[in-house]
């Protein structure tokens, strides 16, 4: 389940994408650790100002449902946050160029 809150209609898609990517990454990384995950909830928030201003204050929380020990799930969440490709792309910054 993915939840997001924003103050700008177009930013919804970005936050939804980030939450969805994290969900997918959790399941992928859980599989590598032989952990069975029965559900993932992500709440993503961010702020958007006037037209043309970049978003800010992006944060998220997650709840992973599993019969695995809590310590293993916490380690899975932290690991996934560190290796999430889309999150890391935005954290590093990127160049977006228009070609005509």
C-alpha positions, 0 to 999 in steps of 0.5 A: 500500500502506498500513501503520499501527501503533497501540496501540489498536484503534479508532485503526486506522481513523483512521490507516488513513484518514489514510494512504489520504487521503494516497495518493489526494492523491499520485495527484491531485497527480501527475496535475496535474504530469504525473508517472506514479506506479506505487505509493505506500506509507505508514507511519502511526504514532500513540499512544492512551492510556486510553479518552477520551484523544486520540491523539498522536505521529501521524507518517508516512513515504511511498515513492512509486514513479515513473520521475520524477527523485527531486527531483520526487518529493520536491517532490510529497511535500512539496507533497502534505503541505502541501495534504492536506485531511484532514491539515490539518483535523486539524492545525488542530483541529476542533469535533465536536458531538453533536446529538440 
